[in-house]
């Protein structure tokens, strides 16, 4: 688990951190500049409409980023 995934898990341990990180990477080229508040906002977005996508979509996206 990388540092970004640890942040995600600390905020919401019920989510698949790889999928959430992949989702966040769709919006940002890098994640180093994001604050905890930014991660919380992105996780809220993922929990909403975006999590409704099928699991294979999120798995494929995570793998496309090498996660």
Backbone torsions as a table, in degrees:
resi	resn	phi	psi	omega
1	UNK	NA	127.8	-178.8
2	UNK	-86.4	171.9	-176.8
3	UNK	-58.8	-35.6	179.3
4	UNK	-66.6	-41.2	179.0
5	UNK	-66.7	-33.2	175.6
6	UNK	-64.7	-40.3	176.8
7	UNK	-62.1	-46.8	-179.7
8	UNK	-59.7	-47.0	-180.0
9	UNK	-63.8	-35.2	178.0
10	UNK	-66.0	-34.6	180.0
11	UNK	-77.3	-44.7	-179.8
12	UNK	-148.3	95.7	-177.5
13	UNK	-68.2	-9.1	-178.3
14	UNK	-83.5	-15.4	-176.4
15	UNK	-89.1	154.7	172.8
16	UNK	-78.2	107.5	-173.2
17	UNK	-62.8	-33.1	178.1
18	UNK	-64.0	-43.6	179.9
19	UNK	-64.7	-41.9	-179.3
20	UNK	-66.6	-43.4	178.3
21	UNK	-60.7	-42.6	177.0
22	UNK	-60.2	-41.7	177.5
23	UNK	-61.2	-45.3	-179.8
24	UNK	-64.4	-38.2	179.6
25	UNK	-65.2	-20.8	174.3
26	UNK	-64.9	-29.6	-177.6
27	UNK	-92.9	-29.3	-172.5
28	UNK	-127.6	138.2	176.0
29	UNK	-68.1	-39.7	177.1
30	UNK	-131.8	160.0	-177.9
31	UNK	-113.1	-6.6	-175.7
32	UNK	-56.9	-32.2	-175.0
33	UNK	-85.3	-5.7	-176.0
34	UNK	-79.1	137.3	176.4
35	UNK	-86.8	170.8	174.9
36	UNK	-58.4	-38.6	178.0
37	UNK	-61.9	-40.3	176.8
38	UNK	-62.4	-44.1	178.0
39	UNK	-61.4	-42.9	178.9
40	UNK	-60.0	-42.8	179.1
41	UNK	-63.2	-45.1	-180.0
42	UNK	-66.0	-38.0	176.8
43	UNK	-64.1	-40.4	176.4
44	UNK	-60.3	-41.1	176.8
45	UNK	-62.1	-44.4	-179.9
46	UNK	-63.0	-42.8	-180.0
47	UNK	-61.8	-30.8	-178.6
48	UNK	-74.6	-125.7	-174.8
49	UNK	-59.7	-39.4	-170.1
50	UNK	-67.2	-31.0	-179.9
51	UNK	-68.1	-14.7	-178.6
52	UNK	-70.9	-14.9	175.8
53	UNK	-61.1	157.9	-179.7
54	UNK	-70.3	154.3	-175.7
55	UNK	-59.3	-35.0	-178.8
56	UNK	-63.5	-35.2	177.8
57	UNK	-59.9	-46.5	-178.0
58	UNK	-71.6	-34.7	177.2
59	UNK	-65.8	-45.1	178.0
60	UNK	-61.1	-41.7	179.1
61	UNK	-63.6	-46.2	179.1
62	UNK	-58.9	-45.7	-179.8
63	UNK	-63.8	-32.4	179.8
64	UNK	-65.1	-21.8	176.1
65	UNK	-97.9	7.2	179.7
66	UNK	74.6	23.8	-177.9
67	UNK	-92.7	NA	NA
